[in-house]
Amino acid sequence: MYHINLKRLQENFHELATQFNTGEAGFNRIAFSLEERGALEWLKSKLNAIQVTVKEDAVGNVFGKFGANNLPSISFGSHLDTVRNGGLYDGALGVLAGLECLQTLVENGYKPTKPLELIAFVAEEANPLGGTFGSRALAGMLDESYTDDKLKIANLTWAQCEKAIRSQHEFEAFLELHIEQGFVLEEKRAKIGVATAISGILRVFVRIQGDARHAGTTPMHRRNDALLQAASLVQFVNNVAKKQESNLVATVGEFNVYPNLASVVPGAVECMIEIRGDLWEEIESVEEMISDWCEQHIDASLRRDVVKYPNALDASIQQAITNVCEENDVSYTKMLSGANHDTKSMATLSKAGLIFIPSKDGISHHPDEYSSWEDIEIGTNILLKTLVSLSK
């Protein structure tokens, strides 16, 4: 059975880390930057060297297809952009592991019955055009809000976004290998996480009204402190999330305090409540509980800001991954993906699966992000063997 070349994979990581970075702390290949563009061109050169069919679409996504070009592909990949001051592995693992899978199969003379297609998506991380931009463009998920004026920040047009759309008939399956970015695998001492679903996200914008008064002359019993109201909201949101016997999580962030002066009692607070989980009905139920509590206890107005529904991942792809793990005596656990990934977009086009490897101490989006080479090798081999099983 095929086995990846870890030394080559390490060398590719080294090239990516040293050649396409700004010199700031951590790793900086920001979406639509020269560094991201350089990394994608580097990937194209690596793909051209193994003589697969290399293409780039109208928004910058890069493809390397191995096998018949006229058949639906078993696709796989991730992204090469990073957050500012990010880590080495987020996104890059899925692309470089996918490249290594192709390199291994080509040099061993493998002949896929179904073509294998590596995809490096552009602009997955948060950016002015929204996260998972490249995969959403490919899946036809961008809406009429993406005007030419909005898109010019990335030197794109709406016509280019439309040209990048691909159909369901072009893909049979999609797989993404990614670091977990959490604690589940470490706590369960498992080497592989098999994602069952990707969380839905509901963000609710909240404005809390108080009275801005002089902090020195307004007695405590006469105050209407908006920040104090906000503090009680934070406690309620956390408590109601903890009571759910599920994967649901809730966070209050993005605080703005007005007028934000030491000498003035806060007169207004704006914040964002984010609720994530795999059951949309439960997410909406928690939203309703928060809304009812606000109506009873504080002076607040609420409106939905972001709505992203959960995506259940294909059971047959999960089974293919677990079969490979069992055949190779690799420990695994099934788990929810709390973070968004390009897989979420691709799940609208084909059967999709997401494979996790452990992240030390759950650290991600930070220079200290770390996954061991042992875990990277195991994860890449699981990806390789799963691709082989799906492409037969």
N, C-alpha and C positions, 0 to 999 in steps of 0.2 A: 504494500500500500504506500501511497505517496506521503512524503514528509517534507516539511518546509526547510529551507536553509536559513537557520537563525542568524548566522554571521552576516549574510547578505541583507537580511531584514534590519539588523543593527546598523549596518553601514548606510542603508537608506534613511533611517531615522537620523543618523548623524549628519548626512548631507542636508536633509530638510531643516534640521535645527540650526545649522551653522551658516547656511547660504541665504536663507530667507527670513531675516529677523532685523529689527530696528536697532538693536543694541540696548534697548531699555530692559528693565527687570523682567525676567520670565521670557515668554515667547509672544511675539507680536506680529501676527499676520491678519490684520483687521480686514473685515469684509470689504471688498472692492479696492483694497490697497495695492500698491506696487508689489508688496511682499506676497500677498495672496496670488496675484497674477504670476509672479515669478515661480511660485511653487507649482502652480498648475502647468506652466510651460515645462518645468522640470519633469513633472509626471508624464507629460506627452512625449518627451524625449525618451524616458524609460520604457514607455509602451511601444514606441516606434522601434526600439532596439530589439524587441521580441517579436516584431512583425505581426502584431494584432492590428485590427482595423481601428484607427484612432480618429475621433471626431470631436468637435467642439460645437455646442449649439449657440443660438443667438444671444443667450444671456450669460454664457461663459462656463456652463457645465461641461466637464470633459468626460469622454467615454472611450473605453478600450474593449473591443468586442472580439472574442476568440471563438471561431466557429462560423457556421453559415450566417450570412448577414440578412437573409430573407426569412428567418424563423424567429419566433418570440424567444426572448432570452431569459436565462436565469441570471438576474442582475444582483449586484452587491456593491457596497461602497459606503462612503460617508463624506466628510468635508475636510478641507485643509486650512480654513480660516480659524482664528482663535479670538477669544476675548482679549482685551488689553491686559498685558502682564499675565497672560494665561500659562497653561501647562503644556508639556510636550505631547501628551497622549490623546487628549480629547479631540475627536474627529480624525486626527492624523492616523491613529491606530487602524481605523476601518479602511482607510485608503491604502496605507502602506502594507497592511496585512493582505488586502485584496490584490495589490500589485505582486506581492510575494507568491500568492496562490497561482496567479497567472504565470509568473516566471517558472515556478516549480512544474506546473503542468506542461508548459510548452517545451521545457528542456527534457522532460521525460516522454515526449512524444504522445501525450494524451490526446485522444480524438473525441471531443464531446459530441454526443448525439444531439443535445440541445446546446445552443451557443451560450457562452458565459460572457457577461458584460460588466466590467468595472465602471462605476460612476463616481466621479469626484464632484460633489455639488458645490456651487459657489454660494458664499454668504449665508451659512447656516446660523452663525451666532447672531445675537441681537444687533441690529443695524437700523438706519433710518427707513429702510424699506421693509422691515420686519424680519424676524428670524425665520430660518428654513426657506429663505427666498428662492434659491435655485431649485429645490425640489418642489416647492409650491408652483413655481412657474412651469416646470416640466409636467406637473400633474394637472395644469389648467385651473389652479385654485386661486389665482389672482383675480380681483374684481375691478369694477370700473373706477375705483378710487385711485388706481395706479395710472394716473395721467402722465403725459409726457413731461409736464412740469415737475411732478413728483419724482419721476424716474431719472431726470437729468443728473441727479446727484451721483448716479452710477454710470452716467453716459449711455443710458438705455432709452428706448422708446417703447410705447405700448405695442407697436407692430413687432418689435423683436420679442417681446414676451409672448405674443400670440404664436410667433414662429417656433418658439421653443417647446410648445405643447406636444406631448406624445400620447398615443392612444393606448388603451388597455390591451389591444391586440399585439402590442410590441413586447409585452412582458408576461412571463409565466410566473415568476416569483422574484422576490427581493429579500436580501439578507444584509444586515448591518452588524458588524462587530464593534463594540464600544466599551470603554471603561465604565464601570457601574456608576461612579460619582456618589457613592453612598456606602453604607455599612453592612448591608444584608449579607453579601458573600463572605465577608470577614467573620461576621457573627455566626454564620451557619457553617463556616469552614468548608465552603463549596468553591470549586474552581471555575464553574460556569453558571451563569444565570440565564435562564430561558424566559424571556419576557412573554407574559400572557396578554398584556394590554399596555397601551400608552395612556397616561392620565389625561382626562379632560381638564381644562383650565377655565375658571370663571373669575374675572376680576371685576370688582365693584368699587366704583369711585364714591367716596364719602366726603361730604362737607359738613362740618360740625360748627354750629354758630354759638358764640358766647358774647360777652361784652368786653371790649377793650377799655380798661380803666387804669388810672395811675396806680402803679404797684405800691407806692408808699402811702397813699392817702385812702385807698379802698380797703376797709376792714374785711377780714376773712369771711364773716357771715354775710357780707353784701356782694360777694364776688360771683360772677357767672363765668368760670374759667373754661374755655373751650378745650384746652389741653388736658385738664382734669377729666372732662367728659371723654376725651379720646383715650385716655389711659384706662378708663373703665371699659371702653369698647374693646381695647386690645385684650384685656383679661377675659372678657366674655367670649370673644372669638376663639381664643386658645382653649378655654374650658369646654366650649361646645364641640370643638374638633376632637378633643381628647375623649369625649363621651361616645364618639362613634366607633363601633366595633368593626372597623374596616380599614382600608388603606387611605382614607381621606385625611388630608392635611389642610391647614388654613394658616395664613400669615397676614399680618398687617404691616405695610411698609410704605415707602415713598411719602414720608411726612413733610408737610409744609405748614409752618406755624406763622400766623399773622397777628401783629406786625413783627413778631420775632425780635423783640427788644427786651433787655433785662428789666427795664423800668416800667413795662406795660403788661398788665394781665392779658394773657392770650385771648384775642377776640374771635379768632376763627382758626380751624385746623382742617386741612385737606389731607386725605390719606387714601391708600388703596388696600382693599381686602382681596387676597387671592385665595381661592379654594381649588384644590386639586383632588381628583379621585378617579376611580374607574367606573363608577356608577353615576350617571348624570342625574338620575332622580334623587340620589342622596345629596349631590352637590346643590341642587335646587332647594332641597328641604333645609339644608343648613343655611343657605342664603335667606330663605323665608324666616327662619328662627332669628337670624341676625337682624333682619328688617323689623320684625315684630319687637325685638328687644330695644332697638333704637327708638322706635315710635313711643315706647313706654318710658324710656329712661333718659334720653338725651334729645337735644334739638339738632337733628341731622337730616340731610337729604341724601339719597342714594340713587345711583344709576349704574347700569351695566356698562363696562368699558371694553372688555375682551371676552369673547365666547368661543371656546375651542372644545368640541365634543370629544369624549374618549374614543379610542380606537382599539377594539379587540383584535388581537393578532391571530393569524390563521393556525388552526389546530394541527393541520397536516404538516406545516413547517415546524411547529413546536415538536411534533413527534419525530420528524427527521433529525432534528438537533439532538433530542434526548436519545434516540437510537444510536447515533454516533458516539455520544458520551458513554453510554452503557457498553457498547462494543469495544471501547478503548479504556474502560475502567477509570473514567474521569468523573469526579463527583459534580453534581449539578443540583440546582433548585429552581423551581418555577417562581416567578416574581413579577410584580408590577413595575413598569418604568414610570417613575415620578417625573422625570425630565422629558422634554420634547426632543424628538430626533427626526432626521429626514425620513426614517421608516414610516412616520405618521402620514406623510404626504404620499409615499409610495404604496401604502396600504389601500389607497383609493383607486389604484391602478391594477394591483395584482395581489396574490397571496404574499404576505410579508412576515418576516421574523427578525428578531433582535436578540443578539448574543452578547452577554456581559462577561467581563473578567473583573477581578477584584481591584479596587482602588484603595491604597493604603490610607487608613484612618478616614476614609470617605472624602478625602480632599480633592477638589476639582476647581477649574477656573482660577488657578493659583500656581505660581512657580513651583510650589512644593508638591504638586500633583505627581503621583508615582504609582506605577504598576511594575512588578518585577518582570525580568526577562523570562523567568520560568513561566509565569502566568501568561505573558504575551505569546510565548511559544505554544503553550497548550491551547490558548484561544484561537490562534491562527491555524493550528492543525485541525481543530474542531470545525472552523470555517471551511478549510480546504476539503475535508472529508464530507462535510455536508453538501458542499457545492458538487462534488463528484457524485454523490448519491442522487442529487436532484437532476443532474445533467445527463444521467444514463437513460 
